[in-house]
Amino acid sequence: MPREQNTNNMTESDELMNKYGEPLRYDRNFKGPRQKDRSCTDVPCLILFILFLGGWGFIAHYAIKNGDLNKLMVPTDSLNRKCGIDSSVLNKKYLFFFNLSQCIDPLVPLTGCQTPQVCVESCPKESFIWDTMKDRPFDELKRKLICITEETYSTIHTKNDIERAIENQLCARWYIKSAPFLNRCMFEFSEKMCEFIPSFLLRGGRSRRDVLQLAGNASSEPEIQAQALVLNMPQYLVAPPQPDSKQHAEIAEEPIVQCRRRLNEAVIKEKMMQTDTRLAKLVGNMVAHFYNGTHDAQRLGEEIVEDLVNSWSVILVALLCTLIASLVFIALMRWLSAPILWFSIIGVLVGLLVGIYYTIRQYTHWKKTPTVPNHGLNLQSTVTNVLQDQSTWLYLSIFLGACFIIILLLVVVLRKRIRIAIALTKEGSKAVSTVISTVFFPIFSWILYIVAITFAIGVGLYLGSIGQSSYRMVQRLTANGEPTNEQCRCEGLAINYTIGSACDPQIFQQNCYNTQASTTGFFQQPQRVPCANTTCSFEKIENPRLVQWFIVYNVFGFLWLSFFISAFSDMVLAATFARWYWTFKKRDVPYFTLTGAFFQTAFYHLGTVAFGSLILAICRMIRLILEYIDNKLKKYDNSVTRAILCCMRCFFWLLETFLKFLNRNAYIMCAIHGKNFCSSAKDSFNLIMRNFLRVVTLDKVTDFLFFLSKMLLTAGSGVATYYFLANNPAIVQLHYKEVPTAVVVIAAFLISSVFFGVYSMAVDTLFLCFLEDCERNDGTPEKPYFMSKQLMKILGKKNKLPPRQRRK
């Protein structure tokens, strides 16, 4: 039997050698990543990458020189009119906010600014407060009014009309002197404003009702600004009662300094309160989809946001503890990996046995118990019928039994390879613990990613602004979504303008008018009224063909650069861990191993990094093109075309996944031997295929082990946070302890994923080094193994070294 088994092994080895090359042979000059005779690899690809970056830089210069971000940042009012561009607001290029404080919070990009907005010719040069200025002459008040439409402004003839328009939010109740910023009117506070805020407000001596009774005869601009702030943020401007020592300290302050400090605090508190309110509404709207009652959902949203605000310090401490725990856990994996893995395997097998027992018991029960199907048409009736069917439990027991047998056989057959995988995870823990700086190296990659994303987005925005603006004649929609019935007639140069057709704003304004509102009587002077509800509105910017290709170039540049950053990080880590493995006595590992690997990659192998990232960028670009084609062909609804595109998308997704696996191993081999990309990819692929079962086992075992480890850290963080909150109610007052716990769980999973990403790279690198070590060396004094004693014990090998050459 042993002779036959050896013959079979030799036959398999011969077949593998014929397909994937001969095993590596001993090379006395090989010293791993430490060898000094390295040369630059894939130089042509590096030159191509540099030229590509130069072309990208030229496109960026062209975009900045010819682009105009103002085209993309043109403000839009509440009636969807582009200020200074659309026909009805050609001479009004500034956007005015009825209540600017509602728009200055972080959630505006998500929720939008709810205050009315209107295009104006210029930002207000003086402040206005209706509540304190209503006794002034009507003509002065109307002159200061800013209304949402000219039609509303023209219908105001008395102070009662002003009151009615303000109550209906058709005109602004108050505003402060403003200055344009990006064509938006922003508050421009006077430096002397603080001198006019009543001192009793700073001491908290009056209520808002008392504030409303202040004299409204303020004449100077700083006085009016002070009144506007007092009326709109008095509860935050008023200081709460403080101990005597603090009050005396505040009184000793300069009045202006005290006011400015208070004002800054009031603005901050106001924005925080608005952010909390907006976020609460957003959360409430999301909860409403799963919760009965809109009022209850909004209340629940407010409580969730309040819990997040109150527990932010606990969340930060929990995440810091998770970071420390991840580092400690990786260091302990050399002792914990085997128990965790074997306990998990035994747990899965026991769980399957319990499932088999339960399903067989249910099968026998429902086989002996006659039942009548539930004829209800709801989901619960269907589920009940399925659970009471004996066939369901029979098929489920067969499935669980098959899974149990397959897993048990795999464990028995692959037990030796599982032990190798566990040993390699222990080696990875030792390597990461020795070079602990590798855990924080991803921060460098994140910084480069942020720079790449910022540059690509900036260039894309400038390129998108190059071209001619196109306009279309449209009708304004009513609140119900129906178009208005305005009779808008165009003559002269605009005689061919129709609803939906292209138009020019200036020509439209000069030649189009409202036939119903215009006067053409015999005894009346002809007067044309411009169209109010029909406009020539901005549609899009039509980019020239060259600019469109530049946009494609920019997208591909971002893909190539992002894959380049990821590949550079992988090769630096691979060189670090490979140097650790190929150092015979681990105590001799250089202190600046990561720094040396960084400069080695930067000096010699940027071409290889560029080559591998170029292949992935091309594959990803093809996938993006397929997505674009699929989006364009959706309106045709052709089943054959959709099937072809689905197959192509699936194929290129699989291809990209394979290329990522191939590139990762190619970078490891390049870090070890210093060869070019193609040679490294070929060598790594052949080495892996000669040890295919070991590769598959290691991949699945490490994935399973890392998943369990991340789940353990995540669950531990969540349980610890919940236990702390439950047992310390006096420290943090919460409505729901589950809210901060959920945030900690999500963030802890992300943190642990980052750390175990480095750990995974260490295991993959050490595995290829281990495979090469097995083929290259035989344990003699001339060719000693570099692997650990545990790995040699599993393989039945040992180093035959004299005592003084053995590792300590």
Helices and strands as residue ranges (DSSP letters): H 2-20, G 32-34, H 43-66, H 69-72, G 87-89, E 94-97, G 100-102, H 108-111, E 117-120, E 128-129, H 130-133, H 138-144, H 150-154, H 159-167, E 174-175, E 178-181, E 184-187, G 193-196, H 199-202, H 208-212, H 221-232, H 234-237, H 244-251, H 255-288, H 294-310, H 312-368, H 379-387, H 390-413, H 415-434, G 436-440, H 442-464, E 468-475, E 488-490, G 492-494, H 505-511, E 512-519, E 527-529, E 534-542, H 545-581, G 586-588, H 593-604, H 606-632, G 634-636, H 639-673, H 677-690, H 692-727, H 738-776, H 789-795, G 803-805
